[in-house]
Amino acid sequence: MPELTKGRAPVEAPVDDRQKAPAMVYAVAAVSALGGLLFGYDTGIISGALLNLRHDLDLSSREQEVVVSVILLGAMAGALLAGRLAVRHGRRKVVIAVAVVFAVGAAAAAAAPGVGSLVAARFVLGLAVGGASNMVPVYIAEAAPARIRGRLMVLFQLMVACGQLIAYLCGWALSGSGGWRTMFALAVLPAVVLGVGMLFLPESPRWLVERGRREEAVSVLARLRPPGTDVGREIDEITEVAAATPAGGWRDLRQRWMRPALLVAVGIAAFSQLTGINAVVYYAPTILVDAGFGDSAALLTGVGIGVMLVIAGVVGAVAVDRVGRRRTMLWFLPGSGLAMAVMALAFLGPEGSSAQRWTVIVSLFAYILFNGIGIQAVVWLIGPEILPLRVRGPATSLATVTVWGVDLLIALTALTAIQAIGRSGTFFVYALMNVVCIAFVAAKVPETRGRSLESIERALHRGGSFRKALDGS
């Protein structure tokens, strides 16, 4: 395979900060990130719905885990399917299809007459969740200028957090027998807005170049860059990379030069779930009720979790561009692990005491904040940035499937683990995973802040330590 130019990787030409990106760039990020809101809402709504759903349908603990986790099984399939379809049909059309599937799945879940139909509807929702989590970050990454790419991509994670907050609020406001149907149905509206909005947005210029549609790519990129930007230079750089690395498939992921980027993308994807975030998001109200908290207190704590997720999303959006991706993880993940350990210790104390309850709530909120900034703000950003254009579709699919596969493992085992080793033992395991994640980031993850996607790929081609090659260029 042809090699890219060796030597120091060129950094994208500086852009005058007074030059604002065109409104179209922000429209691309805002509209497509509605997929993140739907992702957050449809995965988070089960937390509040489960409290009444389990009684209305007389679900056992194992059946509750299935209802929660089947959406993740669908997400794995959706991520794989979206990556393959995006190579052939483009990023934009796949996001439109995702919006349609979101609407169909939400309507079916709301109308489900029994457990089997609800499980099937949530699998369909999972297809849309997987497609959105795979394709929206790629679409934004390929459209945004390097200078603001981080904050625009983290908008996706922020919208996921907003969706989860809205889900918690709906769970609290609509609590009661049958209210879960309305909770599910509300997702139809943003799905329609996403589908209609995407009709007016352009295709990814990088995908257009890869398909040999250079003139169309130039026209699109001109709408996505400030006036006076040398669009031709950027198109030439994209063309050079695309020509040197023609589109590849799953077999190409085995090539040696790609492994460092693949390891980072898949590793961060796995640790984003192994550190425990979705065990808390999915089951916090259930865990707290079973620990002696009242239903209302548990649901309000869920709302607090949603607020922390949004705050983490805002802080993360600023941090990834101002502080950097790698440094953000190294600064905030220690707080995540410490907070999880404190929560585990709190559950060892006498249940029902005021001190224990406040310790649990404060450490829970601190964990959500630090984990949300430390890794959730980065997980959907790092993969599309570092994975080569040639295999960006299948490689991003693999990273996304890893997120959902490990998430599925957590969802299927969280309540069972609590029954087997207790709440403290389970949370201590998650705290340990935070420590392992810190070590992984320190050893393997490079800094990509301010780098063009093409300069990142050149550093990968030079071989050796990917982190040192990029940090030293």
C-alpha positions as CSV (number, residue, x, y, z in Angstrom):
1,M,0.0,0.0,0.0
2,P,1.3,3.5,-0.8
3,E,2.7,5.4,2.1
4,L,1.9,9.0,2.8
5,T,4.6,11.6,2.9
6,K,7.1,10.9,5.7
7,G,8.6,13.5,8.1
8,R,6.9,16.0,10.3
9,A,3.1,15.9,10.0
10,P,1.9,19.4,8.9
11,V,-0.4,21.1,11.3
12,E,-3.5,22.6,9.7
13,A,-2.9,26.2,8.7
14,P,-3.8,28.6,11.4
15,V,-7.2,30.3,11.1
16,D,-7.8,33.9,12.4
17,D,-10.0,33.4,15.5
18,R,-12.0,36.4,14.4
19,Q,-13.2,34.4,11.4
20,K,-16.3,32.7,12.5
21,A,-17.3,29.4,11.0
22,P,-20.4,29.7,8.7
23,A,-23.8,29.1,10.2
24,M,-24.0,25.9,8.1
25,V,-21.3,24.3,10.2
26,Y,-23.3,24.8,13.3
27,A,-26.5,23.7,11.6
28,V,-24.8,20.4,10.7
29,A,-23.7,19.9,14.3
30,A,-27.0,21.0,15.9
31,V,-29.4,19.1,13.7
32,S,-27.4,15.9,13.4
33,A,-26.7,16.0,17.2
34,L,-30.5,15.6,17.7
35,G,-29.5,11.9,17.1
36,G,-27.6,12.2,20.3
37,L,-30.6,13.6,22.1
38,L,-32.7,10.6,20.9
39,F,-29.9,8.3,21.9
40,G,-29.8,9.7,25.4
41,Y,-33.6,9.8,25.8
42,D,-34.3,6.3,24.6
43,T,-31.5,4.8,26.7
44,G,-32.2,6.9,29.7
45,I,-36.0,6.7,29.8
46,I,-36.0,3.1,30.9
47,S,-34.6,4.2,34.2
48,G,-37.7,6.0,35.3
49,A,-40.1,3.8,33.3
50,L,-38.8,0.6,35.0
51,L,-40.1,1.5,38.4
52,N,-43.7,1.1,37.2
53,L,-43.1,-1.0,34.2
54,R,-41.8,-3.9,36.3
55,H,-45.0,-3.9,38.4
56,D,-47.4,-3.4,35.4
57,L,-45.9,-6.3,33.5
58,D,-44.8,-8.3,36.6
59,L,-41.1,-8.5,35.6
60,S,-38.5,-10.5,37.5
61,S,-34.9,-9.0,38.0
62,R,-33.7,-11.0,35.0
63,E,-36.6,-9.8,32.8
64,Q,-35.9,-6.2,33.9
65,E,-32.3,-6.7,32.7
66,V,-33.5,-8.0,29.3
67,V,-35.9,-5.1,28.8
68,V,-33.1,-2.6,29.7
69,S,-30.4,-4.4,27.7
70,V,-32.1,-5.4,24.5
71,I,-31.8,-1.9,23.2
72,L,-28.0,-2.4,23.4
73,L,-28.2,-5.6,21.4
74,G,-30.0,-3.6,18.7
75,A,-27.4,-0.9,19.0
76,M,-24.6,-3.3,18.2
77,A,-26.4,-4.4,15.1
78,G,-27.3,-0.8,14.2
79,A,-23.7,0.3,14.5
80,L,-22.4,-2.4,12.2
81,L,-25.2,-1.8,9.6
82,A,-24.8,2.0,9.7
83,G,-21.0,1.8,9.0
84,R,-21.6,-0.5,6.0
85,L,-24.4,1.6,4.6
86,A,-22.5,4.9,5.1
87,V,-19.7,3.7,2.8
88,R,-22.1,3.1,0.0
89,H,-24.8,5.7,0.5
90,G,-23.1,8.5,2.5
91,R,-23.3,9.8,6.1
92,R,-26.3,12.1,5.5
93,K,-28.7,9.4,4.1
94,V,-27.9,7.0,6.9
95,V,-28.7,9.7,9.6
96,I,-32.1,10.3,7.8
97,A,-32.8,6.6,7.9
98,V,-31.8,6.5,11.6
99,A,-34.4,9.2,12.3
100,V,-37.1,7.1,10.7
101,V,-36.2,4.1,12.7
102,F,-36.2,6.1,15.9
103,A,-39.8,7.3,15.2
104,V,-41.0,3.8,14.4
105,G,-39.4,2.2,17.4
106,A,-40.7,4.8,19.8
107,A,-44.2,4.5,18.6
108,A,-44.1,0.7,18.8
109,A,-42.7,0.8,22.3
110,A,-45.5,3.1,23.5
111,A,-48.2,0.9,22.0
112,A,-46.6,-2.5,23.1
113,P,-49.3,-4.8,24.5
114,G,-46.9,-7.1,26.4
115,V,-43.3,-7.9,27.3
116,G,-42.5,-9.6,24.0
117,S,-43.6,-6.7,21.8
118,L,-41.9,-4.2,24.1
119,V,-38.6,-6.1,23.8
120,A,-39.0,-6.2,20.0
121,A,-39.7,-2.4,19.9
122,R,-36.7,-1.6,22.1
123,F,-34.5,-3.7,19.8
124,V,-35.7,-1.5,16.9
125,L,-34.9,1.5,18.9
126,G,-31.5,0.0,19.5
127,L,-30.9,-0.1,15.7
128,A,-31.4,3.6,15.6
129,V,-29.3,4.3,18.7
130,G,-26.4,2.3,17.2
131,G,-26.7,4.0,13.9
132,A,-26.8,7.5,15.5
133,S,-23.8,6.8,17.8
134,N,-21.8,5.5,14.9
135,M,-22.6,8.0,12.2
136,V,-23.4,11.4,13.8
137,P,-19.8,11.8,15.3
138,V,-18.3,10.8,11.9
139,Y,-20.6,13.2,10.0
140,I,-19.7,16.1,12.3
141,A,-15.9,15.3,12.3
142,E,-15.8,15.2,8.5
143,A,-17.6,18.5,8.2
144,A,-16.1,20.6,11.0
145,P,-12.9,22.7,10.8
146,A,-10.1,21.4,13.0
147,R,-10.2,24.5,15.2
148,I,-13.7,23.9,16.5
149,R,-14.1,20.2,15.7
150,G,-13.7,19.1,19.3
151,R,-16.5,21.3,20.7
152,L,-18.8,20.5,17.8
153,M,-18.4,16.7,18.2
154,V,-18.8,17.0,22.0
155,L,-22.1,18.6,21.2
156,F,-23.2,15.1,20.4
157,Q,-22.3,13.9,23.8
158,L,-23.9,17.0,25.4
159,M,-27.1,16.2,23.5
160,V,-26.9,12.7,24.8
161,A,-26.8,14.1,28.3
162,C,-29.7,16.5,27.6
163,G,-31.7,13.5,26.3
164,Q,-31.0,11.6,29.5
165,L,-31.9,14.6,31.6
166,I,-35.2,15.0,29.7
167,A,-35.8,11.3,30.2
168,Y,-35.3,11.6,34.0
169,L,-37.6,14.6,34.2
170,C,-40.3,12.7,32.2
171,G,-39.8,9.7,34.4
172,W,-40.4,11.9,37.5
173,A,-43.3,13.8,36.0
174,L,-45.1,10.8,34.5
175,S,-44.5,8.3,37.3
176,G,-47.5,6.1,37.9
177,S,-49.1,3.1,36.3
178,G,-49.2,3.4,32.5
179,G,-47.1,6.6,32.4
180,W,-44.2,4.7,30.7
181,R,-46.2,4.6,27.5
182,T,-46.2,8.3,27.2
183,M,-42.5,8.4,28.1
184,F,-41.7,6.2,25.1
185,A,-44.1,8.0,22.8
186,L,-42.5,11.5,23.4
187,A,-39.4,10.4,21.4
188,V,-41.3,10.5,18.1
189,L,-41.2,14.4,18.0
190,P,-37.4,14.9,18.0
191,A,-37.1,12.0,15.6
192,V,-39.3,13.8,13.1
193,V,-37.3,17.0,13.5
194,L,-34.0,15.2,13.0
195,G,-35.3,13.5,9.8
196,V,-36.7,16.7,8.3
197,G,-33.7,18.8,9.3
198,M,-31.2,16.4,7.7
199,L,-32.9,16.9,4.3
200,F,-31.5,20.4,4.2
201,L,-27.9,19.6,5.1
202,P,-25.0,18.7,2.8
203,E,-23.2,15.4,2.5
204,S,-19.8,14.9,4.1
205,P,-17.1,16.5,1.8
206,R,-14.6,13.8,2.7
207,W,-17.1,11.1,1.6
208,L,-17.7,13.0,-1.6
209,V,-14.0,13.1,-2.3
210,E,-13.7,9.4,-1.6
211,R,-16.4,8.7,-4.1
212,G,-14.7,10.8,-6.8
213,R,-17.2,13.7,-6.6
214,R,-14.5,16.5,-6.2
215,E,-16.5,19.4,-7.6
216,E,-19.4,18.7,-5.3
217,A,-17.0,18.3,-2.4
218,V,-15.5,21.8,-3.2
219,S,-19.0,23.3,-3.3
220,V,-20.0,21.7,0.1
221,L,-16.7,22.6,1.8
222,A,-17.0,26.2,0.7
223,R,-20.3,26.4,2.6
224,L,-18.6,24.9,5.7
225,R,-15.6,27.2,5.9
226,P,-15.2,31.0,6.5
227,P,-15.0,33.3,3.5
228,G,-11.5,33.5,2.1
229,T,-10.5,30.0,3.3
230,D,-8.3,28.1,0.8
231,V,-10.9,25.3,0.2
232,G,-8.8,23.9,-2.7
233,R,-5.9,23.3,-0.4
234,E,-8.0,21.3,2.0
235,I,-9.6,19.3,-0.8
236,D,-6.1,18.6,-2.2
237,E,-5.0,17.3,1.2
238,I,-8.2,15.1,1.5
239,T,-7.6,13.8,-2.0
240,E,-4.0,13.0,-1.3
241,V,-5.0,10.9,1.7
242,A,-7.9,9.3,0.0
243,A,-5.7,8.4,-3.0
244,A,-2.9,6.9,-0.8
245,T,-5.4,5.0,1.2
246,P,-8.3,3.8,-1.1
247,A,-11.5,2.7,0.6
248,G,-11.1,-0.6,2.5
249,G,-13.2,-3.0,4.4
250,W,-13.1,-5.2,7.5
251,R,-10.1,-7.2,6.3
252,D,-8.0,-4.0,6.2
253,L,-8.4,-3.5,9.9
254,R,-5.8,-6.2,10.4
255,Q,-3.0,-4.2,8.8
256,R,-0.2,-3.5,11.2
257,W,0.0,0.3,10.7
258,M,-3.6,0.8,11.7
259,R,-3.4,-1.1,15.0
260,P,-2.4,1.7,17.3
261,A,-5.4,3.9,16.3
262,L,-7.7,0.9,16.5
263,L,-6.4,0.0,19.9
264,V,-7.0,3.5,21.2
265,A,-10.5,3.8,19.7
266,V,-11.6,0.3,20.9
267,G,-9.9,0.7,24.3
268,I,-11.6,4.1,25.1
269,A,-14.9,2.7,23.8
270,A,-14.6,-0.3,26.3
271,F,-13.5,1.8,29.2
272,S,-16.3,4.3,28.7
273,Q,-18.6,1.5,29.9
274,L,-16.4,-0.5,32.2
275,T,-16.0,2.6,34.4
276,G,-19.6,2.1,35.4
277,I,-21.5,5.1,33.9
278,N,-24.5,3.2,32.5
279,A,-24.9,0.9,35.5
280,V,-25.7,4.2,37.3
281,V,-27.8,5.7,34.5
282,Y,-30.0,2.7,33.9
283,Y,-30.4,1.4,37.4
284,A,-29.8,4.3,39.9
285,P,-33.5,4.7,40.9
286,T,-34.0,1.0,41.2
287,I,-30.8,0.6,43.2
288,L,-31.7,3.5,45.5
289,V,-35.3,2.3,46.1
290,D,-34.0,-1.2,46.9
291,A,-31.5,0.4,49.3
292,G,-34.3,2.1,51.3
293,F,-34.7,5.4,49.5
294,G,-38.3,6.4,48.7
295,D,-39.6,6.3,45.1
296,S,-39.8,10.1,44.9
297,A,-36.3,10.6,46.3
298,A,-34.9,8.0,43.9
299,L,-36.5,9.7,40.9
300,L,-35.4,13.1,42.0
301,T,-31.9,11.8,42.4
302,G,-32.2,10.5,38.8
303,V,-33.1,14.1,37.8
304,G,-29.9,15.2,39.6
305,I,-27.9,12.7,37.6
306,G,-29.3,14.1,34.4
307,V,-28.3,17.6,35.5
308,M,-24.8,16.4,36.3
309,L,-24.6,14.8,32.8
310,V,-25.5,18.1,31.2
311,I,-23.0,20.0,33.3
312,A,-20.4,17.5,32.4
313,G,-21.3,17.8,28.7
314,V,-20.9,21.6,28.8
315,V,-17.6,21.4,30.7
316,G,-16.3,18.6,28.5
317,A,-17.2,20.6,25.3
318,V,-14.9,23.4,26.5
319,A,-12.2,21.2,27.9
320,V,-11.5,19.0,24.9
321,D,-10.5,22.0,22.8
322,R,-8.9,24.2,25.4
323,V,-7.2,21.5,27.6
324,G,-7.0,18.7,25.1
325,R,-8.5,15.2,24.8
326,R,-5.8,13.3,26.6
327,R,-5.3,15.8,29.4
328,T,-9.0,16.0,30.0
329,M,-9.1,12.3,30.7
330,L,-6.0,12.3,32.9
331,W,-7.3,15.3,34.9
332,F,-10.9,14.1,35.6
333,L,-10.8,10.3,35.6
334,P,-9.0,10.1,39.0
335,G,-12.0,12.0,40.5
336,S,-14.4,9.5,38.9
337,G,-12.6,6.6,40.4
338,L,-12.4,8.2,43.8
339,A,-16.1,9.1,43.9
340,M,-17.1,5.6,42.9
341,A,-14.9,4.2,45.7
342,V,-16.5,6.5,48.2
343,M,-20.0,5.5,47.1
344,A,-19.0,1.8,47.5
345,L,-17.8,2.5,51.0
346,A,-21.0,4.4,51.9
347,F,-23.0,1.3,51.1
348,L,-21.0,-0.6,53.7
349,G,-22.4,1.7,56.4
350,P,-25.8,1.3,58.2
351,E,-28.6,1.6,55.7
352,G,-31.2,4.3,56.3
353,S,-29.0,6.8,58.1
354,S,-29.0,10.4,56.9
355,A,-25.2,10.4,56.7
356,Q,-25.2,7.3,54.5
357,R,-27.9,8.7,52.1
358,W,-26.2,12.0,51.7
359,T,-22.8,10.4,51.1
360,V,-24.3,8.1,48.5
361,I,-26.0,11.0,46.7
362,V,-23.0,13.4,46.8
363,S,-20.5,10.8,45.7
364,L,-23.0,9.6,43.0
365,F,-23.3,13.1,41.6
366,A,-19.5,13.7,41.8
367,Y,-18.9,10.4,39.9
368,I,-21.3,11.4,37.2
369,L,-19.6,14.8,36.8
370,F,-16.0,13.6,36.7
371,N,-16.7,10.5,34.6
372,G,-18.9,12.6,32.2
373,I,-16.1,15.1,31.7
374,G,-13.2,12.6,31.9
375,I,-14.3,10.0,29.3
376,Q,-17.9,10.4,28.1
377,A,-17.0,13.7,26.5
378,V,-14.2,12.0,24.6
379,V,-15.5,8.6,23.7
380,W,-17.5,9.7,20.6
381,L,-14.8,12.2,19.6
382,I,-11.5,10.2,19.7
383,G,-12.5,7.4,17.3
384,P,-13.6,9.4,14.2
385,E,-10.5,11.7,14.7
386,I,-7.8,9.0,14.8
387,L,-9.2,6.3,12.6
388,P,-7.9,6.4,9.0
389,L,-10.2,7.6,6.2
390,R,-9.7,4.3,4.3
391,V,-11.4,2.2,7.1
392,R,-13.2,5.0,9.0
393,G,-16.6,3.3,8.3
394,P,-15.8,-0.3,9.5
395,A,-13.3,0.9,12.2
396,T,-15.8,3.3,13.7
397,S,-18.4,0.6,13.6
398,L,-16.1,-1.7,15.5
399,A,-15.5,1.0,18.2
400,T,-19.2,1.7,18.4
401,V,-20.0,-2.0,18.7
402,T,-17.5,-2.2,21.5
403,V,-19.3,0.6,23.4
404,W,-22.6,-1.2,23.0
405,G,-21.2,-4.7,23.6
406,V,-19.6,-3.7,26.9
407,D,-22.7,-1.6,27.8
408,L,-24.8,-4.7,27.1
409,L,-22.5,-6.7,29.5
410,I,-22.9,-4.1,32.2
411,A,-26.7,-3.9,31.7
412,L,-27.1,-7.7,31.8
413,T,-25.0,-8.1,34.9
414,A,-25.4,-5.0,37.1
415,L,-28.4,-6.2,39.1
416,T,-27.1,-9.8,39.2
417,A,-23.7,-8.6,40.4
418,I,-25.4,-6.6,43.2
419,Q,-27.3,-9.7,44.3
420,A,-24.1,-11.7,44.2
421,I,-21.4,-9.4,45.7
422,G,-23.5,-6.6,47.0
423,R,-23.7,-2.9,46.0
424,S,-20.3,-2.1,47.6
425,G,-18.5,-5.0,45.8
426,T,-20.0,-4.0,42.5
427,F,-19.0,-0.4,42.8
428,F,-15.5,-1.2,43.9
429,V,-15.1,-3.2,40.7
430,Y,-16.1,-0.1,38.7
431,A,-13.7,2.1,40.7
432,L,-10.9,-0.3,39.8
433,M,-11.8,0.0,36.2
434,N,-11.3,3.8,36.4
435,V,-7.8,3.2,37.6
436,V,-7.0,0.8,34.8
437,C,-8.4,3.3,32.3
438,I,-6.1,6.1,33.6
439,A,-3.1,3.8,33.0
440,F,-4.3,3.0,29.5
441,V,-4.8,6.7,28.6
442,A,-1.3,7.6,30.0
443,A,0.4,4.9,28.0
444,K,-1.5,4.8,24.7
445,V,-3.7,7.8,23.9
446,P,-2.2,10.7,21.8
447,E,-3.3,14.3,21.8
448,T,-5.4,15.3,18.7
449,R,-6.4,18.8,19.7
450,G,-6.0,21.2,16.8
451,R,-4.8,18.6,14.3
452,S,-6.4,18.0,10.9
453,L,-7.7,14.5,10.3
454,E,-5.1,14.2,7.5
455,S,-2.1,15.2,9.8
456,I,-3.3,12.6,12.4
457,E,-3.3,9.9,9.7
458,R,0.2,10.9,8.5
459,A,1.5,10.4,12.1
460,L,-0.1,7.0,12.2
461,H,1.6,6.0,8.9
462,R,5.1,6.8,10.3
463,G,4.9,3.8,12.6
464,G,6.4,3.4,16.1
465,S,4.6,4.9,19.1
466,F,1.5,6.6,17.7
467,R,1.2,8.8,20.8
468,K,4.9,10.0,20.6
469,A,4.7,10.4,16.8
470,L,1.7,12.7,17.0
471,D,2.7,14.5,20.2
472,G,6.2,15.2,18.8
473,S,5.1,16.4,15.3
